[in-house]
């Protein structure tokens, strides 16, 4: 049988290799024109395609997510004001649109690219992904209004656990893979310590911070609907106006203490900040960190995080610094956004231009990609 002569593949005739795409080889100016007509969420997806596309978006659209360092999520002023990000690096407010279903909600937590949005009107909480726009509803929590929600991992990970803290200082746990209902924990312990003011997941346990400065660790068994509790830090004697925060960093449990000293005769406020680290859980031993080499600490009532400054060389972050964000309605400045140097023991205010609501708690949002 005579052999048949095969036609050259069209792709080969055009100088292309079968199975390969020429999209990564688009001229930068053409790619930039295409990306310019996309919304920010779609431009984030473009960054994940290849190195050349990522470089184009980073250079031409630096204000898009994922961002160069932790940003502050704020609410625009006025009725129906939308959410916006304040960039420490650019020193300006950058608008950002969330899906309409949750855009009117109040942010009560964050992990990775997921925001926890509390919809106070119907007493519900929705988890919303900043990049994909995906939303996941969780069962209505038994404590409301919710002041803070934390997750052990993204809601797409197996066995993730959610913990909510109510404004009355009560905590509840939820693990959808085990049960579709919340379990309230630490009610008696909360009463003993004046309620809980903050919480963090650490070493497989939920750590709760009492209003008296005590730190408790709960190991919950949601199948048995029970939780074992241990004391990690004794209550402290109140002295001055302290604000306390819990944060987890690479397996370490940190306690950030911020002391306000108000001088009425000179209409001024002085601030002192300390970072404590749990050195021995069994001995309840905490040590003072005089510096955090290579790391910066971001704390707030809704979300706290510790980041490596080397990951964001252009952001202007300073190691051994604590960045604070809290709505201090009783203080002279309604929004206390500031940077405290542990080495110099100096506080520097961070002014926010562009307008924002002082009635809504600011939230630190860390990079997602």
One Martini backbone bead per residue (centre of mass of N, CA, C, O) as a GRO file, in nm:
protein
  369
    1UNK     BB    1   0.096   0.037   0.023
    2UNK     BB    2   0.061   0.350  -0.018
    3UNK     BB    3   0.170   0.620   0.117
    4UNK     BB    4   0.049   0.883   0.288
    5UNK     BB    5   0.034   1.224   0.261
    6UNK     BB    6   0.086   1.459   0.491
    7UNK     BB    7  -0.041   1.735   0.620
    8UNK     BB    8   0.043   2.010   0.735
    9UNK     BB    9   0.014   2.170   1.006
   10UNK     BB   10  -0.116   2.467   1.069
   11UNK     BB   11   0.064   2.542   1.307
   12UNK     BB   12   0.331   2.491   1.149
   13UNK     BB   13   0.282   2.691   0.918
   14UNK     BB   14   0.277   2.937   1.148
   15UNK     BB   15   0.513   2.865   1.364
   16UNK     BB   16   0.377   2.661   1.560
   17UNK     BB   17   0.314   2.476   1.845
   18UNK     BB   18   0.158   2.221   1.949
   19UNK     BB   19  -0.005   2.321   2.259
   20UNK     BB   20   0.070   2.618   2.217
   21UNK     BB   21   0.061   2.955   2.326
   22UNK     BB   22   0.069   3.313   2.231
   23UNK     BB   23  -0.032   3.486   2.473
   24UNK     BB   24   0.243   3.546   2.633
   25UNK     BB   25   0.342   3.718   2.349
   26UNK     BB   26   0.214   3.968   2.392
   27UNK     BB   27   0.222   4.279   2.364
   28UNK     BB   28   0.227   4.497   2.619
   29UNK     BB   29   0.040   4.718   2.495
   30UNK     BB   30  -0.197   4.522   2.435
   31UNK     BB   31  -0.237   4.402   2.716
   32UNK     BB   32  -0.294   4.672   2.858
   33UNK     BB   33  -0.557   4.736   2.699
   34UNK     BB   34  -0.713   4.488   2.793
   35UNK     BB   35  -0.685   4.523   3.106
   36UNK     BB   36  -0.816   4.813   3.131
   37UNK     BB   37  -1.126   4.689   3.090
   38UNK     BB   38  -1.105   4.563   3.356
   39UNK     BB   39  -1.173   4.456   3.650
   40UNK     BB   40  -1.001   4.402   3.934
   41UNK     BB   41  -1.071   4.097   3.965
   42UNK     BB   42  -0.974   4.020   3.673
   43UNK     BB   43  -0.680   4.121   3.709
   44UNK     BB   44  -0.605   3.910   3.916
   45UNK     BB   45  -0.637   3.665   3.725
   46UNK     BB   46  -0.420   3.755   3.521
   47UNK     BB   47  -0.173   3.723   3.721
   48UNK     BB   48  -0.201   3.387   3.710
   49UNK     BB   49  -0.100   3.295   3.426
   50UNK     BB   50   0.185   3.462   3.404
   51UNK     BB   51   0.472   3.643   3.421
   52UNK     BB   52   0.410   3.863   3.204
   53UNK     BB   53   0.126   3.939   3.310
   54UNK     BB   54   0.207   4.008   3.597
   55UNK     BB   55   0.401   4.241   3.525
   56UNK     BB   56   0.195   4.423   3.382
   57UNK     BB   57  -0.005   4.463   3.620
   58UNK     BB   58   0.194   4.567   3.832
   59UNK     BB   59   0.290   4.822   3.667
   60UNK     BB   60  -0.011   4.944   3.577
   61UNK     BB   61  -0.184   4.803   3.850
   62UNK     BB   62  -0.096   4.856   4.169
   63UNK     BB   63  -0.393   4.889   4.314
   64UNK     BB   64  -0.445   4.606   4.295
   65UNK     BB   65  -0.523   4.304   4.354
   66UNK     BB   66  -0.272   4.211   4.494
   67UNK     BB   67  -0.086   4.355   4.741
   68UNK     BB   68   0.211   4.498   4.889
   69UNK     BB   69   0.037   4.519   5.159
   70UNK     BB   70  -0.121   4.589   5.412
   71UNK     BB   71  -0.456   4.690   5.441
   72UNK     BB   72  -0.727   4.919   5.485
   73UNK     BB   73  -1.055   4.872   5.574
   74UNK     BB   74  -1.311   5.094   5.464
   75UNK     BB   75  -1.569   5.331   5.506
   76UNK     BB   76  -1.753   5.531   5.350
   77UNK     BB   77  -1.909   5.808   5.375
   78UNK     BB   78  -2.223   5.780   5.440
   79UNK     BB   79  -2.493   5.667   5.300
   80UNK     BB   80  -2.391   5.381   5.138
   81UNK     BB   81  -2.104   5.341   5.179
   82UNK     BB   82  -1.831   5.211   5.057
   83UNK     BB   83  -1.564   5.021   5.015
   84UNK     BB   84  -1.211   5.063   5.112
   85UNK     BB   85  -0.863   5.117   5.053
   86UNK     BB   86  -0.572   5.167   5.250
   87UNK     BB   87  -0.245   5.274   5.162
   88UNK     BB   88   0.064   5.293   5.299
   89UNK     BB   89   0.232   5.343   5.043
   90UNK     BB   90   0.034   5.563   4.892
   91UNK     BB   91  -0.147   5.733   5.086
   92UNK     BB   92  -0.438   5.609   4.991
   93UNK     BB   93  -0.756   5.572   4.862
   94UNK     BB   94  -0.898   5.260   4.733
   95UNK     BB   95  -1.129   5.149   4.545
   96UNK     BB   96  -1.372   4.874   4.616
   97UNK     BB   97  -1.576   4.611   4.488
   98UNK     BB   98  -1.834   4.435   4.607
   99UNK     BB   99  -2.072   4.242   4.625
  100UNK     BB  100  -2.395   4.344   4.665
  101UNK     BB  101  -2.477   4.132   4.894
  102UNK     BB  102  -2.216   4.260   5.093
  103UNK     BB  103  -2.155   4.576   5.074
  104UNK     BB  104  -2.339   4.648   5.346
  105UNK     BB  105  -2.162   4.522   5.530
  106UNK     BB  106  -1.970   4.406   5.814
  107UNK     BB  107  -1.656   4.369   5.899
  108UNK     BB  108  -1.542   4.064   6.111
  109UNK     BB  109  -1.319   3.936   5.906
  110UNK     BB  110  -0.996   3.760   5.811
  111UNK     BB  111  -0.864   3.535   5.540
  112UNK     BB  112  -0.680   3.602   5.311
  113UNK     BB  113  -0.939   3.629   5.063
  114UNK     BB  114  -1.140   3.642   5.317
  115UNK     BB  115  -1.449   3.772   5.414
  116UNK     BB  116  -1.637   3.875   5.697
  117UNK     BB  117  -1.989   3.944   5.675
  118UNK     BB  118  -2.211   4.141   5.852
  119UNK     BB  119  -2.575   4.122   5.863
  120UNK     BB  120  -2.759   4.286   6.086
  121UNK     BB  121  -3.056   4.285   5.986
  122UNK     BB  122  -3.046   3.935   5.961
  123UNK     BB  123  -2.832   3.788   6.136
  124UNK     BB  124  -2.574   3.747   5.936
  125UNK     BB  125  -2.312   3.547   5.764
  126UNK     BB  126  -2.056   3.614   5.514
  127UNK     BB  127  -1.834   3.463   5.287
  128UNK     BB  128  -1.587   3.651   5.095
  129UNK     BB  129  -1.418   3.661   4.790
  130UNK     BB  130  -1.207   3.894   4.650
  131UNK     BB  131  -1.139   3.749   4.375
  132UNK     BB  132  -1.403   3.564   4.286
  133UNK     BB  133  -1.682   3.639   4.461
  134UNK     BB  134  -1.734   3.423   4.648
  135UNK     BB  135  -2.006   3.284   4.849
  136UNK     BB  136  -2.055   3.194   5.207
  137UNK     BB  137  -2.284   3.064   5.412
  138UNK     BB  138  -2.366   3.079   5.753
  139UNK     BB  139  -2.488   3.013   6.028
  140UNK     BB  140  -2.646   3.164   6.261
  141UNK     BB  141  -2.531   3.308   6.523
  142UNK     BB  142  -2.579   3.325   6.880
  143UNK     BB  143  -2.403   3.589   6.846
  144UNK     BB  144  -2.540   3.927   6.869
  145UNK     BB  145  -2.333   4.108   6.764
  146UNK     BB  146  -2.051   4.073   6.568
  147UNK     BB  147  -1.706   4.151   6.629
  148UNK     BB  148  -1.575   3.855   6.560
  149UNK     BB  149  -1.410   3.651   6.300
  150UNK     BB  150  -1.255   3.325   6.281
  151UNK     BB  151  -1.022   3.112   6.101
  152UNK     BB  152  -0.834   2.817   6.057
  153UNK     BB  153  -0.925   2.844   5.749
  154UNK     BB  154  -1.025   2.823   5.463
  155UNK     BB  155  -1.348   2.733   5.341
  156UNK     BB  156  -1.194   2.521   5.131
  157UNK     BB  157  -1.096   2.365   5.363
  158UNK     BB  158  -1.059   2.101   5.555
  159UNK     BB  159  -1.210   2.131   5.868
  160UNK     BB  160  -1.300   2.401   5.926
  161UNK     BB  161  -1.300   2.673   6.168
  162UNK     BB  162  -1.527   2.876   6.354
  163UNK     BB  163  -1.518   3.197   6.532
  164UNK     BB  164  -1.722   3.385   6.758
  165UNK     BB  165  -1.758   3.730   6.877
  166UNK     BB  166  -1.933   3.899   7.092
  167UNK     BB  167  -2.008   4.204   7.238
  168UNK     BB  168  -2.060   4.041   7.521
  169UNK     BB  169  -1.816   3.806   7.526
  170UNK     BB  170  -1.906   3.565   7.340
  171UNK     BB  171  -1.842   3.221   7.235
  172UNK     BB  172  -1.837   3.042   6.913
  173UNK     BB  173  -1.854   2.726   6.735
  174UNK     BB  174  -1.766   2.601   6.392
  175UNK     BB  175  -1.805   2.275   6.199
  176UNK     BB  176  -1.934   2.175   5.909
  177UNK     BB  177  -1.818   1.873   5.898
  178UNK     BB  178  -1.982   1.807   6.178
  179UNK     BB  179  -2.171   2.075   6.208
  180UNK     BB  180  -2.456   2.310   6.161
  181UNK     BB  181  -2.386   2.412   6.455
  182UNK     BB  182  -2.335   2.597   6.721
  183UNK     BB  183  -2.088   2.636   6.998
  184UNK     BB  184  -2.088   2.731   7.315
  185UNK     BB  185  -1.820   2.884   7.504
  186UNK     BB  186  -1.700   3.002   7.808
  187UNK     BB  187  -1.915   3.132   7.998
  188UNK     BB  188  -1.798   3.114   8.285
  189UNK     BB  189  -1.517   3.229   8.216
  190UNK     BB  190  -1.616   3.501   8.111
  191UNK     BB  191  -1.736   3.605   8.374
  192UNK     BB  192  -1.464   3.599   8.539
  193UNK     BB  193  -1.329   3.807   8.292
  194UNK     BB  194  -1.551   4.011   8.168
  195UNK     BB  195  -1.512   3.874   7.922
  196UNK     BB  196  -1.439   3.885   7.575
  197UNK     BB  197  -1.206   4.068   7.335
  198UNK     BB  198  -1.036   3.819   7.213
  199UNK     BB  199  -0.893   3.606   6.940
  200UNK     BB  200  -0.707   3.288   6.860
  201UNK     BB  201  -0.537   3.067   6.668
  202UNK     BB  202  -0.343   2.804   6.850
  203UNK     BB  203  -0.223   2.502   6.847
  204UNK     BB  204  -0.531   2.385   6.807
  205UNK     BB  205  -0.644   2.645   6.954
  206UNK     BB  206  -0.858   2.858   7.137
  207UNK     BB  207  -0.785   3.187   7.211
  208UNK     BB  208  -0.875   3.391   7.498
  209UNK     BB  209  -0.943   3.734   7.588
  210UNK     BB  210  -0.976   3.904   7.863
  211UNK     BB  211  -1.053   4.204   8.022
  212UNK     BB  212  -0.820   4.125   8.249
  213UNK     BB  213  -0.580   3.963   8.062
  214UNK     BB  214  -0.661   3.687   8.030
  215UNK     BB  215  -0.557   3.358   7.901
  216UNK     BB  216  -0.735   3.118   7.710
  217UNK     BB  217  -0.764   2.760   7.629
  218UNK     BB  218  -0.943   2.587   7.371
  219UNK     BB  219  -1.058   2.239   7.327
  220UNK     BB  220  -1.268   2.132   7.086
  221UNK     BB  221  -1.562   1.902   7.070
  222UNK     BB  222  -1.816   1.896   6.843
  223UNK     BB  223  -1.930   1.611   6.878
  224UNK     BB  224  -1.947   1.635   7.208
  225UNK     BB  225  -2.000   1.925   7.300
  226UNK     BB  226  -1.697   2.010   7.400
  227UNK     BB  227  -1.455   2.188   7.629
  228UNK     BB  228  -1.132   2.244   7.701
  229UNK     BB  229  -0.952   2.424   7.967
  230UNK     BB  230  -0.684   2.673   7.987
  231UNK     BB  231  -0.428   2.862   8.146
  232UNK     BB  232  -0.191   3.115   8.014
  233UNK     BB  233  -0.297   3.382   8.176
  234UNK     BB  234  -0.310   3.601   8.404
  235UNK     BB  235  -0.444   3.836   8.557
  236UNK     BB  236  -0.439   4.190   8.561
  237UNK     BB  237  -0.369   4.487   8.687
  238UNK     BB  238  -0.509   4.775   8.659
  239UNK     BB  239  -0.327   5.044   8.461
  240UNK     BB  240  -0.486   5.227   8.288
  241UNK     BB  241  -0.540   5.241   7.927
  242UNK     BB  242  -0.598   4.936   7.793
  243UNK     BB  243  -0.505   4.748   7.498
  244UNK     BB  244  -0.582   4.419   7.373
  245UNK     BB  245  -0.403   4.161   7.173
  246UNK     BB  246  -0.420   3.887   6.951
  247UNK     BB  247  -0.152   3.680   6.799
  248UNK     BB  248  -0.023   3.489   6.523
  249UNK     BB  249   0.333   3.357   6.473
  250UNK     BB  250   0.476   3.092   6.369
  251UNK     BB  251   0.361   2.947   6.653
  252UNK     BB  252   0.311   3.214   6.797
  253UNK     BB  253   0.198   3.386   7.090
  254UNK     BB  254   0.056   3.709   7.098
  255UNK     BB  255   0.070   4.012   7.308
  256UNK     BB  256  -0.081   4.325   7.275
  257UNK     BB  257   0.006   4.637   7.439
  258UNK     BB  258  -0.195   4.936   7.490
  259UNK     BB  259  -0.118   5.261   7.621
  260UNK     BB  260  -0.303   5.520   7.759
  261UNK     BB  261  -0.221   5.881   7.793
  262UNK     BB  262  -0.401   6.147   7.929
  263UNK     BB  263  -0.352   6.507   7.875
  264UNK     BB  264  -0.550   6.765   7.960
  265UNK     BB  265  -0.357   7.020   7.996
  266UNK     BB  266  -0.237   6.943   7.673
  267UNK     BB  267  -0.410   6.793   7.473
  268UNK     BB  268  -0.299   6.476   7.502
  269UNK     BB  269  -0.155   6.161   7.365
  270UNK     BB  270  -0.007   5.875   7.495
  271UNK     BB  271   0.187   5.586   7.370
  272UNK     BB  272   0.220   5.238   7.466
  273UNK     BB  273   0.407   4.945   7.350
  274UNK     BB  274   0.363   4.583   7.379
  275UNK     BB  275   0.530   4.260   7.323
  276UNK     BB  276   0.416   3.936   7.387
  277UNK     BB  277   0.542   3.600   7.454
  278UNK     BB  278   0.490   3.265   7.461
  279UNK     BB  279   0.720   3.043   7.626
  280UNK     BB  280   0.518   2.884   7.847
  281UNK     BB  281   0.233   2.718   7.896
  282UNK     BB  282   0.272   2.559   8.164
  283UNK     BB  283   0.402   2.833   8.315
  284UNK     BB  284   0.288   3.101   8.211
  285UNK     BB  285   0.516   3.229   8.016
  286UNK     BB  286   0.618   3.568   7.952
  287UNK     BB  287   0.772   3.777   7.703
  288UNK     BB  288   0.952   4.047   7.599
  289UNK     BB  289   0.959   4.218   7.286
  290UNK     BB  290   1.197   4.441   7.159
  291UNK     BB  291   1.178   4.274   6.886
  292UNK     BB  292   1.095   4.201   6.519
  293UNK     BB  293   1.270   4.047   6.312
  294UNK     BB  294   1.143   4.092   5.987
  295UNK     BB  295   0.883   4.213   6.137
  296UNK     BB  296   0.532   4.298   6.136
  297UNK     BB  297   0.266   4.439   6.333
  298UNK     BB  298  -0.092   4.383   6.308
  299UNK     BB  299  -0.355   4.562   6.479
  300UNK     BB  300  -0.702   4.479   6.577
  301UNK     BB  301  -1.032   4.416   6.651
  302UNK     BB  302  -1.071   4.222   6.384
  303UNK     BB  303  -0.755   4.216   6.283
  304UNK     BB  304  -0.451   4.015   6.291
  305UNK     BB  305  -0.089   4.040   6.202
  306UNK     BB  306   0.215   3.882   6.071
  307UNK     BB  307   0.484   4.014   5.874
  308UNK     BB  308   0.715   4.003   5.615
  309UNK     BB  309   0.899   4.266   5.493
  310UNK     BB  310   1.058   4.116   5.254
  311UNK     BB  311   0.795   4.076   5.067
  312UNK     BB  312   0.779   4.423   5.075
  313UNK     BB  313   1.012   4.637   4.968
  314UNK     BB  314   0.807   4.884   4.852
  315UNK     BB  315   0.620   4.957   5.119
  316UNK     BB  316   0.776   5.071   5.388
  317UNK     BB  317   0.824   4.873   5.598
  318UNK     BB  318   0.887   4.809   5.950
  319UNK     BB  319   1.066   4.663   6.159
  320UNK     BB  320   0.965   4.652   6.480
  321UNK     BB  321   0.656   4.715   6.418
  322UNK     BB  322   0.339   4.864   6.512
  323UNK     BB  323   0.020   4.839   6.365
  324UNK     BB  324  -0.261   5.050   6.428
  325UNK     BB  325  -0.630   4.982   6.450
  326UNK     BB  326  -0.886   5.204   6.586
  327UNK     BB  327  -1.194   5.294   6.727
  328UNK     BB  328  -1.160   5.591   6.931
  329UNK     BB  329  -1.421   5.747   7.073
  330UNK     BB  330  -1.279   5.845   7.360
  331UNK     BB  331  -1.077   5.992   7.199
  332UNK     BB  332  -0.936   6.242   7.022
  333UNK     BB  333  -0.899   6.023   6.800
  334UNK     BB  334  -1.121   5.830   6.625
  335UNK     BB  335  -0.865   5.735   6.443
  336UNK     BB  336  -0.609   5.507   6.538
  337UNK     BB  337  -0.351   5.543   6.310
  338UNK     BB  338  -0.042   5.365   6.367
  339UNK     BB  339   0.322   5.374   6.436
  340UNK     BB  340   0.529   5.153   6.633
  341UNK     BB  341   0.849   5.160   6.777
  342UNK     BB  342   1.029   4.942   6.965
  343UNK     BB  343   1.315   5.067   6.952
  344UNK     BB  344   1.223   5.389   6.992
  345UNK     BB  345   0.947   5.446   7.130
  346UNK     BB  346   0.765   5.547   6.878
  347UNK     BB  347   0.504   5.754   6.747
  348UNK     BB  348   0.316   5.740   6.429
  349UNK     BB  349   0.104   5.892   6.242
  350UNK     BB  350  -0.172   5.805   6.004
  351UNK     BB  351  -0.300   5.967   5.762
  352UNK     BB  352  -0.633   5.996   5.609
  353UNK     BB  353  -0.715   6.037   5.287
  354UNK     BB  354  -1.057   6.070   5.133
  355UNK     BB  355  -1.242   5.953   5.334
  356UNK     BB  356  -1.425   5.829   5.629
  357UNK     BB  357  -1.571   5.626   5.861
  358UNK     BB  358  -1.587   5.650   6.225
  359UNK     BB  359  -1.821   5.412   6.276
  360UNK     BB  360  -1.612   5.205   6.152
  361UNK     BB  361  -1.418   4.944   6.171
  362UNK     BB  362  -1.104   4.883   6.107
  363UNK     BB  363  -0.924   4.663   5.861
  364UNK     BB  364  -0.687   4.430   5.824
  365UNK     BB  365  -0.546   4.339   5.501
  366UNK     BB  366  -0.398   4.072   5.359
  367UNK     BB  367  -0.244   3.911   5.139
  368UNK     BB  368  -0.340   3.652   4.876
  369UNK     BB  369  -0.077   3.609   4.644
   0.00000   0.00000   0.00000
